């Protein structure tokens, strides 16, 4: 178990139908005939079906009982196919009160539910009236000498007690699963082996790699690989004996390619090797990876694993593929459904661009919410974003019309120490804004970065007081630089108006003076 804090709540044990121990116990089962029939049917199911969280759990009572060494209670032993022989010992303690799978199983077979953890701020739970397992943290109770112990502390204390008494110990168990490598689909990397009647399975020689997919018109899945029907691809010769052979029609999952594509992107036109190690050393690891958390238990595991394999084999000099990972939130429609192409509930960018241009939707979407949060889609923010961008454009126009322009290719500096007192309130706000936007951009908090720029524009109002002054030119140029990531097209136009050299994105990011950010006290 991974939850020794719940051991006093065990009301049955479950063993995998294919566990080694099951074969020893079978002759002793009072319900042997029913158990044998259940085991026979269970072994016909693939593991992925047996462990699916969506299917109803089932099992059979073996008629045997086991004793809980912590409290001496005897509990029934069930054979259940949701338990896997390859995980741990192939048998698990079942605590229906604190594990949802066990709870559903117990309710189905009339097994008692015994809560042994209560909410920290509430009374003990009633096993007879519970409608689902309580899986949150809490306080141990009805747990012998561990009553009153916070369950997180109890995990270690119960394990230590078992070790001290000699009937248990801590250990590490790896819950590894097979990686889907071969599949009967067209789109994927061909498996580089040939099947020879004389030599068996023979790897394709390195000089003949990569094996490329043939171009086919009909590649839809139909229960077998579409490549089987492409004779020009399937028929080949054996690399060993030269006789007739057949290629493997299966393809590898696309995760195989996306687990190392970051290295190929560095050197995509290399036809002598997958990549040049020097280029990998210069460019890798990736600075920032942005993606949804649905990849956390799939692609990202392979992504890291293959990188470590390649490093250990001496192919790449880096141990990790990326420096920083950022999971973005999902966007939902007005019905609360995730917006996706497959559901047909997305909003076409073309529609928004036709009505608002490009920069308004960009700014509005960045301002909606922190990018790691889920949001409900709405186009109501477009009006506010357009108003904000118009105010920035109006500010630049006032400066230019008053004769304010850059004297060189970049926005001129305006040192805080040289500013007259009447300009310092607005100049202080500018320095504070640069500091805030710089921090929030690096922290991927675009909404608060844009909010800071809006605050600055609000403080400027219809100003600056002298729109043609060096301070006004410095303010306008700095604001355009800050705005450029959110509204690149408008920023480029405003930069040109101010006399800046193309492009604003080739200029240095604005700096700030810490002393200028401090409020007067």
N, C-alpha and C positions, 0 to 999 in steps of 0.2 A: 504494500500500500504506500501511497504518497501522503496519506492522512492518518498518521498514528494518533492524532488528537481525537479521532472519532472511534477508536477501537472498542470503547465500551458500548457503542451503539450498533455493533454487528448483530444482525438477526438472521443472516444466512451466509453461506460461502458459495462461490460459483467457480466452477472449473471448466476449462476449455475442453470441448469434445475430443480434440486431438492431442491433449497433453499426455506426456509419458506416464505421469502418475495415474491418469485415467485408465490406462491399460492394466495397471496393477490392481486398481480398485474394482474394476468391472466384475470380476468373479464374486466379489463380496457384496455387490449391490442387491438389496432385496427386490428392487424394481428392475432387475437386469434386462428383461425382455424389452421394456419400454425405453430403457437407456440405450440399448444397442440400436434400436430402430431410430432413435433421435440422433445418435452419433452418425449413423449411416447417411441420413438426410443432410445433416449439418455439414459434413465433409464434402458434399457436392456443391456447396455455396462458396464463391470466392471471398477472400478476406475483406475486400472492399465493400461487399454487400453485407457481410456479417457485422462490420463495425459502423455501418452507416447510421448517422444520428436520426434519420428520417423513418427507418423501418421499426415496426413494433418488436420489442425484445421478447424472446421466448426461451424456454428451457424445459427441463424435466427433473423432477425430484428423484434423486438416486436412492432414497430410502436410508442413506447413511447420515450420520451426524458427526460433527467435529466439535472439540472443546476449545473455548476461548481461554487461553492461559492467563489472561488478565483478571477475569472474574469467575472462571470455572463454569460458565454457562455452556450448554450444548446447543448447537444450532444446526439446521438441516444443510446438507450439501446438495446443491443443484448443479446440473450440467447445463451450461448456457453458451450458445455460440457467439455471443458478443465478447466473450473472453478469448484471447488469442494465446496459443501455446508458446509462441515465440517471445512473448513479453513477460519478463520476470520468470516466475515458476510455472506460469500457466494456470494459476489459481489465484483468486482475489477474494478479500474479505468484502462483504457487501453491507453498506450502511445506508439503508433507504432514506433515513431522515436527512442525510447530508450529501447525497449523490443522486442526480436526477435519473440516470439510467437505472440505478438500484431501486429508486422510488417507484418508477413505472413498473418494473419487474415485480416488486413486492405487492403493489396494488393489484396486479393481474393475477397473482397466485395466492393472495390472501395471507401474505407474510407480515408479521408485525413491523411497525415503524417506531423506532425508539430514539427520540431526540436526545443528544448529549452535549449540544452546544446551544446556548440561548443568546439572543441579542444582548449586547452590552447594556443597553438601556431599557430592557424589557423583561417580562416574565418568561419562564420556560415554555417551550412549544408543546402542543398536544399532538402526539403522533396519530391519533385517530381522526383528527379533523384537518390535518395538514393537506393542502392541495398540490403542493410541490415541495421539492427538497429545499432545505435552508442551506445555502452554500456560502453565505457571507461569514465574515469573522465574528467572533463573539467570545463568550465565557463558557468554559467547560463545566458541566454539572452532571450528576448521576454517573460520575466517572471515578468512583473510589477516592484514592488519595489525591487526585488531581482536581477535585471540585474547586471552583473559584479561580482557576488558572486561565488567563487569556489563551485562546486556542493556539495562537502562533508560538507562544512560549511552550505550550503543551506538546507541540510536535517534537521538540528536542528532548523535553523531559520524559515523555513516554518512551521514546526510542532509547534513552539512556537507562531507563528502568528495565526495559526488555533485555538490554545487553547485560545489565548487572545481574538479572535473574537467570540468564543463560538460555532464554528461549527466543531471542531475536537480536538483530543488529541492523545498523544502517548500511546501505549499499547503494551503488549507482546503477540504474537500469536505463538502457538506451532504447527509446521508442522509435526505431528506424522503420521506414516503409520502403517498398520497392519504388523505384523511379520508372515512370512510364517511358520506356525507351523505344519500343517498336509499336507501330500502329498501322492500320490498314487505310491510310489516307495518302493523297498525292502530295500535299504541301508539307514538306519536311526534308531533311537531309537524307539521301539514300544511305542504307547501311552498306558499308564498303566490303562486302564479302560475296563470293560466288559459290554456288552449290554444284559440285562436280560428282558424277556417278562413281568415279574411280577414287578420287582423293577426298571426298567429303566436303566439309566447309573450308574454304580457302580464302584468306584475306586478300584484298586487292593490293598489289604492290604499290609502294609509296610513289613511284614514278608515274603511276596512272591516276593518282588522286588530284583533285577531288572527283568523285563520281557525280555527274550533273544530272538533274532531272530532265527528262525529255519534254518537249512541248506537246501537250495534248489538249484537245478541245473539250472532251468530257472528263472532268476530274472529280465529279461529285461522288461522295461515299455511297457504297451499295453493299456493305457487308464484307467486302474483300477489297484488296488494294486495286485501284484503277490501273496501276502499273503492270499488273499481270497480263493485261490485254495489249500492251505495247511490245510486240515481238522484237522490234529493232533495239529496244532497250534491254529486254530480258535475255535474249540470246547473246552469248559471249563465249570466250574460250577460257579454259582453266589456266591460271598463271603457273601451275605446277607441271601438268602433263601436256598442256596444249589442246586437250580434247574439248568436245562440246560441253558447255556448262550453262547454268542459268543464274542470273543475278537474283538477289533477295528482293522481293517485291515490296517489303515493308519499308517504311521511312521512320526516322527518329523524330521524337517530339520536338517541336520548335524551341522548347526550353533548352535543348542541347546547343542550339546556335546562340540564343540570347544569354547563355552562361559565359560566353567568351567574346561576344561581339565588341565589347568595350576596347579590347586590344586590337582587333582588326580595324576599327575606325581610325586608329592612330596611323595605320599604314595600309590603306585599302587597295592600293594599286601594286602591291608587292607580289610579283608572280614567281618568286624564288622561295619564299617562306611565308608562313602566316603573318609575321611581322618582324621588324628590325628591333632587337632588344634595346638598342640605344634610344630609339624613339619612345619605347615604353618607359625607359628610365626618365626621359625628359618630360613626358606628358602625364604619366599615371602616378598616383591613382586619380580617379575622377573627383573633382572638387565637390560637386553637389549632385545628388541623385534625387529626382522628384518623381513620386509615383503614388498610387493608391495602396492602402494597407492590405488589399486582397492579394498582393504579391508576397506578403510577409512569410507565408508558409509554403511558397512554391518557388517562383523565379528567384527571389532574393537568396534563398538557401542554396540553390544550384549556382547562382552568380558568385557567391562567396566560396563555396566548396571547390568549384573548378579553378578559381583563382589560386586557392591554396594548393591544389594538386599541381597546377602549372608552376607555382613557385618552388614547391618541393622537388619537382623534376628539373628545375634549373632553366625553365623556359621564360619566366618573367621575374623581374627583380622586386616586385611588390607582393606583400602578403594579403593586402586588402584591396578590393576593386574600387572603393569610394572612400572619401574622407568623411562625408556627411550625408545622412539620409533624411529626407523630408517627406512625410506622408500628407498629401492634401486631402481635404474633405470632399464629400460628394455633393452634387447639386440636385435638388428635388423639385418636381413640378408642383402645381397648386393642389394636386391630389395626394401629395406626399410620396409619389413614386420617384425612384432614382431616374434621372434623365439619361437616356442612352439611345443609341441609334437602333438597337434591336427592338426597343419598345416603341419607337416612332414618336417619342414625345420631346425631341430636342428642338431648340430654336435655331434656325439657320442664321449663321453670321451675316450672310448676304442681306437678309431682311433688315437686320439692325444697321448694317453699313449703309444700305440705301436710304434709310431714314435719318441716321445720326452721324454718318461718317465712321471712321475707324477709332479715333481717339476717345470719343465720348463713351462708347461701350467698354473700351479698355479701362478707362479711368473709373467708370461706374462699377465694373465688376471687381476691380482691385479694392474699391472702397467698401464693397458690400459687407465683408466680415473677414476675420483672420482666415488665411487660406487653409489652415488645418481643421477648420470647422465645417460642419454640414450647413448648407444654406437652402432656403426656398427661393426659387428663381422668381424674379420680378423685374419688369422693365421700368418701374417707377423711378429708379435711381438715375435714369438717363437725363431727366430734366435738371436735377441738381448738379450732375457732372458737367453738363453743357454750360450751366450758369457759371460754375467755377472756372472752367477753361476760358469762357468769354471775359471774365474779370481779369484773368492773367493777361490775355491778349490786349485788353483795354489799358492795363497798366503799362505794358511795353509800348503801346501806341502813344500814350501820354509822354513817356520818356523820350521817344524818338522825335515826336512833334515839337518837344521843347529843345531839341538840338542835342540830346544825349545820345552818344554813340561810343563804341569802343575805339580806342586809339591804336589798337593792335589787333592781332588775330584772336585774342582771348579776352575774357572778362577781366577788367582791371581790378587789382586788389585795393582794398580800402582799410588800412590798419586802424584798429580800435583806438589806439593811443592818439591818432591824429584827428579823430572825429570831434567836432564841436559838441557841446553839451546838448544842444537842441536836437541833434540827430541821433543821440545815443539810445533813446528808448526804442526807436524803430530798428536801429542797427543791432541792438541787443537781441531783439526778437528774431532778426535774421540769423544771427549766430546760433541762437537756441534752436531755431528751425533746422539749420544745417546739421547740428549735432543730433537732433531727434531723428531726422530723415535718414541720416547715415547709419545710425544704430538700427533703426527699424528695417531698413532695406536689407542690411546684413543678417538680421534676425528673421527675415521673410515675414515681416508684419507690415504688408503694404498698406492696409487700411489705415493704420495709425500714422504712417508716413504721409499719406495724402491728407489726413485730418490736420496734421501739423502745418502743411502748406496752406490749407484753407484758413487756418487761424492767422497765419501771416498775412494773407490777402485781406482778411477782415480787418486786421489792424491797420494795414495800409489805407483801406477805404478808398477815397477819391484822390489820395495823395500819390507820391510823396509831396511834401510842402513845396520843394523846389525840384520839379520832375527832370530838369536838365542838369542837375548837380552830379558830381562824381559819385556821391553816395547812392543816388537814385539809379545811376547806370550800373553800379556794382550790385545793388539789390535786384534789379531786373534781370541782369545776366545770371546771377547766382540762382534765382528762382527758376529760370528757364532750364538751367542744368539739372536742378532737382526734379523738375517736372518731366524731363526727357524720357525716363524709363516708362512712365505711365502714358504719356501722350507724345510719342516720338515725332509724328508728322507736324503737329502744331509747334513743338519745341524747335524743330529744324527751321521752320518759317520765321519764328520769332527771333531765333539766333541770327539769322541772315539780316533781319531788320535792324538788329542792334549793331551790325557791322562785324559779326563774328566770322571767322574763317571756317569753311566747311570741313568737317561736320562737328556739331556739338558733341557727338559721341567720341570724337578724337581729341577732345580737350580733357584736362584734368578735372576730376571730381572736386567740388568746392571744399575748402577746409574751414575750420572755425577756431577761434581763440577761446580757451577755457575761461580766461578772465572776463571776456565779453559776455559770457553766458550767465554770469552771476548777477542776481538781482540786487539792487541797492537796498541796504537795510538802514 
